[in-house]
């Protein structure tokens, strides 16, 4: 790959007491990945050296002062933390949260300055990182705030076979039903449809919308959100040319092969979508923040305090997050190029092939 096309991937260290550095070091132990990108880790050379020694890994790295100094074919590390930062593997600490926040802030500043092309975040501990400067439920909400001029963010967990987006994300379960409004669903379906087209290069994506209540409410017996909110919005979006269907009872839909007939699935709340998603593809799952100008991905797993320092963390999800960030960045560039001139714009007729999906609804229990 030519030098000018080498994508610069900014990587935040995440929680320094978790497995972030282990999956980073393992991922870049393979030289082939440097053919795709130039990695720039926002963290600390001292912390890298510590984890490298504890894990007995041989991955080489290159300490630099700023992103502009990054070299191809090397794992570049920018120091964002105090050299005296203390590591307590497998432990929640304010110090580790502060280190994670400092790395994240520096990476975002560099993205805005044009120093990196995409962002891949190692896992944070949401309790440890809370403070005066970080009062968000997670990366998604933080990035939405930092990308001031962007639209709302959409959380998508994806594998090669499945993409699950969330209507609501990091909120208490007791608040979910009241949050499911026509305005919210219209916004999320619109964002999801555009992301599937622009980020995943799917020309006419089909979206399945899950129900909120068991058995899709059983015609009002178990709840009326499906009749009064979800189904009318699906019909409205369909009439506007978005291929969306449902609402489908979540248990039977995700428990069968019905999801394979769709390009994306919109779940109503966090665990409804991510629990089956992670059961189906935890090792290669990727968390993608759609709807923003920045391309940001992360592995599907968390800090994994229970296995930190043991050398047994699986780096595949992190590696897939690198690949996904690169693919999405390229897809956006290609889409922008194809539509830069109105005369080149491609138009696709609405197609409704729902009669050919042959979806099997589960019997009510």
PLY file of the C-alpha trace (Angstrom):
ply
format ascii 1.0
element vertex 365
property float x
property float y
property float z
element edge 364
property int vertex1
property int vertex2
end_header
0.00 0.00 0.00
1.30 3.46 -0.87
2.33 5.79 1.91
-0.34 8.39 1.18
-3.16 5.86 1.56
-2.04 4.35 4.86
-4.95 4.91 7.23
-3.92 6.37 10.60
-5.77 4.50 13.34
-5.92 6.24 16.70
-6.21 3.74 19.56
-7.06 4.68 23.14
-5.58 2.55 25.91
-8.83 2.21 27.85
-8.67 1.14 31.48
-5.02 0.48 32.33
-5.99 -2.17 34.90
-7.91 -4.19 32.31
-7.03 -6.24 29.23
-6.77 -3.29 26.83
-3.02 -3.38 26.45
-3.00 -7.15 26.15
-5.36 -7.17 23.15
-3.50 -4.22 21.59
-0.10 -5.88 21.93
-1.37 -9.23 20.65
-3.11 -7.63 17.67
0.02 -5.81 16.53
2.30 -8.75 17.09
1.26 -9.82 13.58
3.18 -7.78 10.97
0.51 -8.15 8.27
-1.80 -5.66 9.97
0.71 -2.86 9.38
0.01 -3.20 5.66
-3.48 -1.83 6.32
-2.82 1.02 8.72
-0.47 3.05 10.87
-1.51 2.55 14.52
-1.12 5.36 17.05
-1.85 4.36 20.65
-2.85 7.09 23.07
-1.55 5.95 26.42
1.90 5.65 27.92
5.13 3.92 26.86
5.69 3.12 30.54
2.33 1.34 30.79
2.97 -0.53 27.55
6.31 -1.73 28.88
4.71 -2.87 32.14
1.97 -4.93 30.47
4.43 -6.30 27.91
6.66 -7.58 30.71
3.85 -9.03 32.82
2.37 -10.82 29.81
5.79 -11.89 28.46
4.93 -10.53 25.01
7.54 -9.51 22.44
5.55 -6.93 20.49
7.81 -4.01 19.61
6.63 -0.40 19.94
7.78 3.08 19.06
7.48 5.94 21.59
6.59 9.27 19.95
5.75 12.75 21.17
2.97 13.56 18.69
0.87 11.86 16.05
2.76 13.57 13.22
5.86 11.59 14.27
4.16 8.20 13.79
6.05 5.74 11.60
4.62 3.10 9.31
5.22 -0.57 10.14
5.44 0.31 13.87
3.13 0.36 16.89
3.40 4.03 17.84
2.74 5.13 21.43
1.98 8.71 22.52
2.38 9.54 26.20
-0.86 11.02 27.60
-0.37 10.24 31.30
1.78 11.14 34.25
4.82 8.87 34.42
3.94 8.07 38.04
0.52 6.61 37.25
0.01 3.49 39.36
-1.24 0.17 37.96
-3.33 -2.26 40.02
-4.31 -5.04 37.65
-7.92 -6.17 37.94
-8.87 -3.28 40.23
-11.27 -0.36 39.81
-9.47 2.87 40.61
-9.91 6.57 39.99
-6.32 6.70 38.78
-7.01 4.19 36.00
-10.17 6.07 35.05
-8.26 9.35 34.85
-5.61 7.74 32.64
-8.31 6.39 30.32
-9.98 9.81 30.09
-6.71 11.64 29.36
-5.95 9.27 26.48
-9.46 9.64 25.08
-9.35 13.45 25.21
-5.98 13.60 23.46
-7.18 11.24 20.73
-10.30 13.32 20.05
-8.24 16.51 19.93
-5.93 14.89 17.38
-8.87 13.65 15.31
-10.31 17.15 15.16
-6.88 18.43 14.12
-6.74 15.89 11.28
-3.89 13.86 12.80
-5.76 10.53 12.78
-8.41 9.12 10.43
-10.38 6.76 12.68
-10.64 5.90 16.36
-10.60 2.47 18.02
-11.19 2.47 21.77
-10.03 -0.20 24.20
-12.57 -0.93 26.97
-13.11 1.51 29.83
-14.59 0.90 33.26
-17.60 3.21 33.37
-17.41 3.61 37.13
-13.69 4.38 37.26
-13.77 7.00 34.51
-16.55 9.10 36.05
-15.39 12.53 37.23
-15.76 16.26 36.78
-14.78 16.03 33.10
-16.50 12.74 32.23
-20.12 12.34 33.26
-21.37 10.01 30.56
-22.73 6.43 30.56
-20.09 5.40 28.01
-18.06 6.23 24.90
-21.15 6.68 22.69
-22.60 9.55 24.71
-19.19 11.15 25.25
-18.45 11.16 21.52
-21.86 12.60 20.69
-21.07 15.49 23.04
-17.54 16.03 21.69
-18.62 15.96 18.04
-20.63 19.14 18.55
-21.89 19.66 15.02
-22.89 16.05 14.37
-26.31 14.41 14.57
-27.31 11.95 17.27
-25.20 8.83 17.70
-26.43 5.30 17.09
-24.87 2.30 18.80
-24.44 -0.70 16.48
-22.91 -4.04 17.43
-21.90 -5.99 14.36
-20.26 -9.10 12.99
-19.86 -10.15 9.37
-23.32 -11.75 9.52
-25.36 -9.51 11.82
-25.77 -5.83 12.71
-27.82 -4.88 15.76
-28.63 -1.23 16.51
-30.19 0.08 19.72
-33.15 2.44 19.99
-32.10 3.14 23.58
-28.67 2.31 24.92
-27.21 3.08 28.36
-30.32 3.84 30.39
-31.98 1.96 33.30
-34.49 -0.67 32.22
-37.30 1.08 34.13
-36.92 4.08 31.79
-37.01 2.17 28.50
-40.77 2.07 27.83
-41.22 5.81 28.36
-38.25 6.48 26.06
-39.75 4.60 23.12
-41.44 7.47 21.30
-42.39 7.92 17.63
-39.76 10.64 17.30
-37.01 8.43 18.74
-37.84 5.44 16.53
-38.04 7.57 13.41
-34.64 9.06 14.21
-32.99 5.69 14.91
-34.46 3.93 11.88
-33.37 6.79 9.64
-29.84 6.79 11.09
-29.61 3.00 10.85
-30.75 2.96 7.23
-28.21 5.62 6.27
-25.40 3.88 8.13
-26.13 0.56 6.45
-25.89 2.32 3.09
-22.90 4.59 3.68
-20.87 2.69 6.29
-21.59 -0.90 5.25
-22.13 -0.33 1.52
-25.56 -1.98 1.38
-27.62 -0.35 -1.37
-31.15 -1.22 -0.24
-30.89 -2.46 3.36
-33.70 -4.43 4.99
-34.22 -3.60 8.67
-36.07 -5.75 11.21
-37.58 -3.87 14.15
-38.02 -5.81 17.38
-41.00 -5.45 19.68
-40.69 -4.01 23.15
-43.03 -6.41 24.98
-43.11 -10.22 25.12
-44.91 -11.74 22.12
-45.04 -8.25 20.56
-47.66 -7.31 23.14
-50.17 -9.99 22.12
-52.46 -7.37 20.57
-52.47 -5.24 23.70
-52.70 -8.00 26.30
-49.03 -7.55 27.34
-48.58 -3.92 26.36
-49.71 -1.46 23.70
-46.42 0.10 22.56
-46.36 -2.12 19.48
-49.85 -1.07 18.35
-49.65 2.60 19.25
-46.00 3.50 18.59
-43.77 0.91 16.91
-46.01 -0.43 14.13
-47.22 3.02 12.97
-43.62 4.26 12.69
-42.62 1.15 10.73
-45.47 1.85 8.31
-44.48 5.52 8.03
-40.83 4.68 7.35
-41.85 2.04 4.80
-44.01 4.58 2.98
-40.98 6.88 2.83
-38.89 4.23 1.11
-37.04 2.59 4.00
-37.32 -1.20 3.94
-38.24 -1.91 7.56
-40.45 -4.66 8.93
-41.92 -5.78 12.23
-42.35 -5.49 15.11
-41.04 -9.00 15.72
-41.15 -10.76 19.10
-37.53 -10.58 20.22
-37.17 -14.08 21.67
-38.34 -16.05 18.65
-36.71 -13.69 16.16
-33.22 -13.88 17.63
-33.62 -17.52 18.67
-34.39 -18.65 15.14
-32.70 -17.92 11.84
-35.07 -15.07 10.99
-32.38 -12.46 11.57
-30.40 -13.87 8.63
-33.02 -12.45 6.24
-32.16 -8.87 7.21
-29.22 -6.50 6.88
-29.84 -4.97 10.30
-31.93 -5.41 13.43
-33.17 -2.53 15.60
-33.59 -3.57 19.24
-35.55 -1.49 21.71
-33.04 -1.65 24.56
-29.47 -2.63 25.38
-29.75 -6.21 26.61
-32.53 -7.14 24.21
-30.15 -6.65 21.34
-26.70 -7.24 22.78
-27.31 -10.36 24.86
-28.21 -12.57 21.85
-25.73 -10.70 19.67
-22.84 -11.45 21.99
-23.99 -15.05 22.40
-23.87 -15.46 18.62
-20.60 -13.62 17.97
-18.76 -12.39 21.06
-15.30 -13.30 19.78
-15.59 -11.28 16.58
-18.21 -8.71 17.59
-17.49 -5.00 17.08
-19.16 -1.99 18.66
-19.56 0.84 16.13
-20.78 4.37 16.87
-22.79 5.37 13.82
-24.31 8.76 13.02
-21.17 10.80 13.75
-18.50 12.20 11.47
-15.81 10.26 13.33
-15.46 6.54 12.63
-15.20 4.91 16.04
-15.19 1.21 16.82
-14.33 -0.92 19.84
-14.24 -4.60 20.78
-17.48 -6.13 22.03
-16.00 -7.15 25.39
-15.24 -5.13 28.51
-12.21 -4.67 30.76
-12.29 -8.33 31.91
-10.68 -7.73 35.30
-11.05 -11.43 36.12
-8.47 -12.51 33.52
-6.18 -9.49 33.31
-2.47 -10.29 33.47
-2.99 -13.99 32.73
-2.23 -13.79 29.02
-5.45 -15.54 28.03
-7.46 -12.61 26.64
-8.68 -13.20 23.07
-7.66 -10.30 20.85
-9.89 -11.20 17.89
-12.69 -8.79 18.75
-10.17 -5.94 19.01
-8.56 -6.97 15.73
-11.99 -7.01 14.08
-12.60 -3.52 15.48
-9.46 -2.34 13.64
-10.61 -3.99 10.41
-14.15 -2.58 10.77
-12.87 0.97 11.30
-10.75 0.71 8.16
-13.61 -0.78 6.10
-16.12 1.84 7.25
-13.64 4.65 6.57
-13.10 3.33 3.03
-16.83 2.84 2.45
-17.52 6.42 3.46
-14.79 7.68 1.14
-16.17 5.63 -1.75
-19.72 6.77 -1.06
-18.64 10.40 -0.92
-16.73 10.02 -4.19
-19.65 8.37 -5.95
-22.03 11.16 -4.91
-19.74 14.15 -5.27
-21.34 14.96 -8.64
-25.16 14.83 -8.92
-24.87 13.41 -12.42
-23.10 10.33 -11.02
-25.59 9.69 -8.26
-27.17 6.26 -8.40
-30.87 5.89 -7.69
-32.40 2.68 -6.48
-36.04 1.83 -6.82
-37.84 0.87 -3.66
-38.27 -2.86 -3.60
-40.53 -4.68 -1.23
-39.66 -8.36 -1.04
-41.20 -9.00 2.35
-43.52 -11.57 0.75
-40.42 -13.64 0.01
-38.95 -13.54 3.51
-41.15 -16.38 4.74
-40.63 -15.45 8.41
-41.88 -17.96 10.89
-43.54 -16.46 13.95
-43.12 -18.52 17.13
-46.23 -19.92 18.78
-47.33 -18.01 21.86
-46.36 -19.80 25.01
0 1
1 2
2 3
3 4
4 5
5 6
6 7
7 8
8 9
9 10
10 11
11 12
12 13
13 14
14 15
15 16
16 17
17 18
18 19
19 20
20 21
21 22
22 23
23 24
24 25
25 26
26 27
27 28
28 29
29 30
30 31
31 32
32 33
33 34
34 35
35 36
36 37
37 38
38 39
39 40
40 41
41 42
42 43
43 44
44 45
45 46
46 47
47 48
48 49
49 50
50 51
51 52
52 53
53 54
54 55
55 56
56 57
57 58
58 59
59 60
60 61
61 62
62 63
63 64
64 65
65 66
66 67
67 68
68 69
69 70
70 71
71 72
72 73
73 74
74 75
75 76
76 77
77 78
78 79
79 80
80 81
81 82
82 83
83 84
84 85
85 86
86 87
87 88
88 89
89 90
90 91
91 92
92 93
93 94
94 95
95 96
96 97
97 98
98 99
99 100
100 101
101 102
102 103
103 104
104 105
105 106
106 107
107 108
108 109
109 110
110 111
111 112
112 113
113 114
114 115
115 116
116 117
117 118
118 119
119 120
120 121
121 122
122 123
123 124
124 125
125 126
126 127
127 128
128 129
129 130
130 131
131 132
132 133
133 134
134 135
135 136
136 137
137 138
138 139
139 140
140 141
141 142
142 143
143 144
144 145
145 146
146 147
147 148
148 149
149 150
150 151
151 152
152 153
153 154
154 155
155 156
156 157
157 158
158 159
159 160
160 161
161 162
162 163
163 164
164 165
165 166
166 167
167 168
168 169
169 170
170 171
171 172
172 173
173 174
174 175
175 176
176 177
177 178
178 179
179 180
180 181
181 182
182 183
183 184
184 185
185 186
186 187
187 188
188 189
189 190
190 191
191 192
192 193
193 194
194 195
195 196
196 197
197 198
198 199
199 200
200 201
201 202
202 203
203 204
204 205
205 206
206 207
207 208
208 209
209 210
210 211
211 212
212 213
213 214
214 215
215 216
216 217
217 218
218 219
219 220
220 221
221 222
222 223
223 224
224 225
225 226
226 227
227 228
228 229
229 230
230 231
231 232
232 233
233 234
234 235
235 236
236 237
237 238
238 239
239 240
240 241
241 242
242 243
243 244
244 245
245 246
246 247
247 248
248 249
249 250
250 251
251 252
252 253
253 254
254 255
255 256
256 257
257 258
258 259
259 260
260 261
261 262
262 263
263 264
264 265
265 266
266 267
267 268
268 269
269 270
270 271
271 272
272 273
273 274
274 275
275 276
276 277
277 278
278 279
279 280
280 281
281 282
282 283
283 284
284 285
285 286
286 287
287 288
288 289
289 290
290 291
291 292
292 293
293 294
294 295
295 296
296 297
297 298
298 299
299 300
300 301
301 302
302 303
303 304
304 305
305 306
306 307
307 308
308 309
309 310
310 311
311 312
312 313
313 314
314 315
315 316
316 317
317 318
318 319
319 320
320 321
321 322
322 323
323 324
324 325
325 326
326 327
327 328
328 329
329 330
330 331
331 332
332 333
333 334
334 335
335 336
336 337
337 338
338 339
339 340
340 341
341 342
342 343
343 344
344 345
345 346
346 347
347 348
348 349
349 350
350 351
351 352
352 353
353 354
354 355
355 356
356 357
357 358
358 359
359 360
360 361
361 362
362 363
363 364
